[in-house]
Each structure stands twice: as structure tokens, then as C-alpha cells.
Amino acid sequence: MALTNFKILPGIDKQDTSVGADRRWVDSDLVRFRYGLPEKVGGWSSLLQDTIVGVSRKLHSFVDLEGNRYTSIGTDKFLLIYFEGQIFDITPVQAALASATIATTNGSPICSITKAGHGLTAGQIILLASVTLPSSTGYVNADFDDKLFQVTSITSASVFTITQSSNATGTVSTGGSMSIIPYEPVGPAQQTYGYGFGVGQYGGTVSGALTTTLNGALAANTAGNNGSSTEITLAATTGFPASGTVAIGNELITYTGISSPRLTGISRGASGTSTAIHSNGAVVSNAIDFNGWGVAVDAATVVLEPGLWSLDNFGDVLVATIANGKTFTWDSSIAARLTTRASTGTSGYSTSNNPTASRATLISPTTRHLIHLGTEVTLGNPATQDDMFIRFSDQENIDDYVATAINSAGSQRLQDGSKIMGALLAKETILVWTDNSLYTMKFIGSPFTFGFEQVGTNCGLVGKNAAIEIDGVAFWMSSNGFFMFDGTVKTLPCSVEDYVFDDFNTTKGQQVSAGLNNLFTEIIWYYPSNNSDFNDRYVTVNYGSTQQAPNGTWYTGTNTNSIRTAWVDTLIYPKPYATSYDSSATGSFPVIIGESGLGQSTLYEHEVGTDQINPDGSTTTLNAFVQSYDFALNQNSPELFLALRRFVPDFKTLTGSAQVYLTIKNYPADSLVSTPSSPYTIYSTTDKIDTRARGRYGNLKIENINQGDNWRFGTLQIDIQPDGRR
């Protein structure tokens, strides 16, 4: 009998059953569709031998007037610059704190630093300088001098602790001298929920100044440590109230009594938080619950957003804003740029008169305004921050925000929504999203400078980095669907929509990261699933495949090696750059003494080779697969059994090998299958595979398992003949 061709249409369909997804693929990973055919995606290679401390949330590439190319990297701890194969720390710092002293305990790595009114917070990064130590500590000055530490705990307004990499060999009550240079704090590694509106303070449950450490690890259940189900043991309980709530990471634990050094009558995962694993020595903070305007609140109602950055450039100058914080600049044109930190006082590009609390910023490159979104009503007063308020600078002067008759500075408050989520440039307009709506912001000149128009509702942005603009058309992810704007807001039909949004952790929407890969006309959204604290899935739409699918071709993936937290396209570099994140490790740059478990990000160049090249030079195989719908072997009479005799591989390209699974079953839901001796290993020289199987339905899966494998599949060709009804 002649060969029968089964042409499978491009894209993944998860909205239908495996049979109803007629002539479609139903599952994939590390696969894209190009020219209508599935193929393994390109590989990626680490750009650095170092990994980066913390989770990278934003990448921005730009080129200066001399042609030098830079990529700025914003993490939850640092602001970094990638330049010519190296990485540099340009994180802004606060005013130095002089004349601090140190105390040590023999056999312990915990060091207490005394500085009246230090104003630091647990987890903040500090740089120590001009260190002179008492010799009896067992340490030398070089163990601390010009080294980075993380604040381990806050003992009081005058005392905090840090952790060395080795134990002290002597006990010193106080002595020595040093200066403390605090890094500007960015924010937590992940998005969490708080608990109501506080009286005089917005933010719900917050950690008080009093901290200690956990003495004994906690498992992710309701029990305490050291074998107890009703108590937890701390390093000390001095100063803690007789009953109350403590915070360990993102978990809240209530207690009803104290039997020093234990908290008794505990209840794990309080106020809607989740129980979690906490290691011995984890920081324990006194937690203060603020009730909402006199009403007790015991459920999560307030989003505590992760540490985010807005990164843009004003010519040679990088403009960097910490979400809900200050704006800094970094001048790439000066000779000492790579050893100079971003600051509010950059010569010629000061931001000292900028708002001090803004959700986000961006530059209007055509009108030369710096725009602050969700910012202060009263300049310089962060207590007046309004999440729906917009301020823009005078033209060509990014440090002038006071509107006058002779400048173009001004402000505007949006109405529909509770907070501004993000903004993008789109040709002659700026698109501004709230959590509910989309606005356009267009330059109209004097006296109003910018005009605002609401163009969509019930289409809010799920996270600051969840939108992409392409040639004036915007695509974005909302909390319950995908949208586009090409002059009007449109719902973007998606063949994997239920799969994505039925298992999407909307409480961590600010961690969603969208990336544009214009080499393959792809938009990729990386997002966290319901049971994940960090991005662990992606969904892609190929917006250039309109001939096969008018609304684009969709595909998905879960391979941990492919998940990204930030992405930048090929505008400056020939290939896309992106960062991955591993929460279980600590990066190697910048070096933080005595700390582990801060997470590490890796900077990759994409579309390089066929596999993953790691920072240490080793290779990780990228195992890609695509699986078809259950197709009736007899398209005209599906009730008939057919006998399969052979199939002919049809690969457009095949390097190395591919594994082909051809499964034959009697019914779509049948667990009993007639299976040829698959998988078959296919090489470029394989002309046919002889086999023997009998059934009504077939299913095709293609994957690779070896390094260097690369493939693009064409059409399934099989030799089948009728074999009766029974």
C-alpha cells in the first residue's frame, strides 16, 4: 500500500482533547515552530565565569557615543554592568557610618557591630572600610576591610550582627574601629502578600527592629524544631513580647508564651503564609501586624512586591530606579566609569531633585523627558507616594520637576485602577498600564506637555515586565489572558490559555518576565506556576506565523534550564541576552563574606549552538520534545483497525540523532497499546523503519537525548492497510 501522509499543523493545542486537537501538536518543551515545522530551539552559552548574587529582574543594553556596548543588570541586591566580558558593581550606596566598633565570641562566626542610630535593616548589604581590629579577636584587618557583608540581624537601634566565614578565636566585648558603607536596599527576592493597611503605615505585616536567629532547623510542616511540635528554639528571646508573631523568611509564626530561649505555643504559617524550610541560623524577626483602619485583617490583602528596577538610558547616561525608591544615574562617558557607582549626584545628570519614591521610570527618547510613574504628590516626601500619580521632568533636564510657565515639567493622575503597573514606548506614544486599564500618553506640547487617553479596561498588566512592544504593537499578559494593542485593545486568542492560567501563581505576577526574540518572531513569557515561588514555566507566541495561525502559533515549556527572569533582545548585541536563577545557591559575584543561600543568576547569550554551556565551561544537554494529537489511522472510517507496517522519517534537518516514539492504540483513552519497538533512533541516513502494530489511533513523539542533537521534523509518513473492525 502507498504511504499515507499525516501533516500536523504548527503550534500546541491544550484547549481540546488529544483527539479534538485535530492535526495539532499537544505538548512540547524546548521546541519552536519555524516555517510551520517543529524544531529544537537554539542553545545558550554563559557570558561569564562568575554567577551573580541574587535574582536578576531587569536587563537593559545600550551603546555610548564612542560605540561601547553595555548591559546593565538589576538584581534584588545589586546594580551591575556587563562590559566586554567582565562584570562590575555600580550599586548606589548610602552615606557612610563612621567609628563603629566590633564584638566577637570565641568559637562563633557571628560578629556584633555597634553604631548608634545605624538605621540598617536585616538582609541589607554593607561594605566595611578603614577597619582596625583588636588582635584578641583572632581575625586580621583584611578579613573585614573592603569586604561586603549582609546584615544578619538587628539587635537594637545601635547594634547589628554580621557573619564571618570563620569562627573568632577570642571574645571581645567591644573594640576596634571601622566605617560602614550601606548599599541602597532593593527589595525581597520574591513577591509576597502582606496583611492590611497600617495606621500611619502602608504595607501590612512588617518585621520589627528586634531580630535573632533560629537554633535548630525547621521543616516545611507545622512542627517546631528540635523534635517539638509546640515550640521553636532561638539564639535568644531578650526583648521579644510575651506573646506575638515572628517572621522567618516569608513565613509568619505566632506564639503564646516564652520559656527562654524558646517560643512556646507556636502556630506555623500564620496569617495566610505558608510553612517553609528554614535552616539553622536563619534570621527570626519580631513581626508587627498593622490593622486596616481600625478593622482587624487576617488574610493576605496587600502585595509586597519583589525588588525591581527600571533601567533606561539618557544618551550616555544610565538611569536606574529602584521600585518604590530613588532614581540614580551612571555616566558611561567618564574615564573611571567602571569603578564609579551610580548616584543621585552624577555630574551633569543629577537626580537629587527627583521624586524619592516611584513605582517605575522611563525616558521619552523623542521628547527627552524623564517620567516617574506611581510617584510622589509632594516632591521629596515618600509618604505622599500615590500609585496612580505621574510626574515628568522638564525637557532635556531630568532633575527639574517643578512646573513653571517656561518649562515643560508637569503631572497627571490616572483614574481607572489602583496602581500603575508598567509602561512601554510605542512609536509616537507611551503606553501606561494600571492593574485594570491601558492608557496612552502622547506629547501634545505647551501648556499640558502630555495628553492622556484611556484606551482599554479590564486588561490590566500582571507585572511590570510582562509587556513587549514590536513596531508600535504591544503584547502583554494580564492576570487572566493575553492582549494586544495596535490602535485598539484586542484579546489575543491563545491555544494554551487554560493550561497557563489554571496553574499560574497570580500572587507573584510582578515576577513575570516577557522577552522578545526577533530572530524568530517570538514573544516569551516566563511565569511561576501555582506551587512555585519563582518562574518555572514559559509560554511563547510566534507572532510571525500568521499564515498557519492568524493569531500566532503558541507553544509551552517547563525545562528548568530554559526558565528566565530577565531578557533583552538583539538591539545592541547580535544575539539575545537573558538571565536564569537558582534559589538554592549563592553567586560568586559580588563576593559576600559568610553568606550562602542568597540565590544565583547566570547571564546567557542565546541562540548559540545546540546545548547549554555553563559558567565553568561544562555542557548541559537540552532535551527537547514535541508530541502529537491522537490521530485516527483511517481518516474516513476511524472505527476500522489498521495494520502499521513501516514508517519513513522526514526531517528537514537532523544533526546527531532523534528519538521517535510511534504509539498505536485502540481507543484514545485506552491504556492498552500496541507499541512497536519504539523509541527508534533516527539518523540522517535512516531511510525507513520496518515495524508491525495494529490499532485505530496513532500518536507521535519526537525528542533528543544527546549533546549536539539538532532537528526539524517535517511530515509523518506511514504504511498502513485495513485490518477489519474487531
Protein Blocks (a to p, Z undefined) as FASTA:
>chain_A
ZZddddddedjdfkbcfklmgoiafbdehiaceehiacdddddddfbfbdcedjdfbdcd
dddfkopacdddddfkbccddeehiacdfbdcddddehiacdddehiabdcdddehklpa
ehiacddehiacdfklopafklmgopacddfbdfblmbccdddfbdcfbdcfbgcjdddd
ddddfbdfbdcddedjdehiahijaddfbdcddeddadfbfbdeehiakbccdfbfghia
fbdcddehjbccddfbdcdfbdehiaehiehiacddddehiacdddddddeehiacfbdf
bdcdddddddddehjbccdddehiacddddfkbmklmmcccdfkbghiacklgcfbdfbd
cddfknopacdehiafbghiaklpcfkbccdddehiakbcbdcfkbcbdcdddfbdjbdf
bdcdehjaccdddfkbccddddebjfklpacddfbehiacfbfklccceehiacdddfkb
ccddehiacddddfklmmmmmmccfklmmmpccdddfknopacdddddfkbcbdcbdcdd
dfklmmmmmnopadddfbfklpcfbdcdfklmmbdcdddddfkbccfbdcdehiahkopa
ddddehiajbdcdfkopacddddddddddddfblmlmmbccddfbdcdddfbaghiaddd
ddddfbfklmbdcddfbdcdddfklmbdcdddddfbdcdddddfbehiacddfbdcdddd
debjZZ
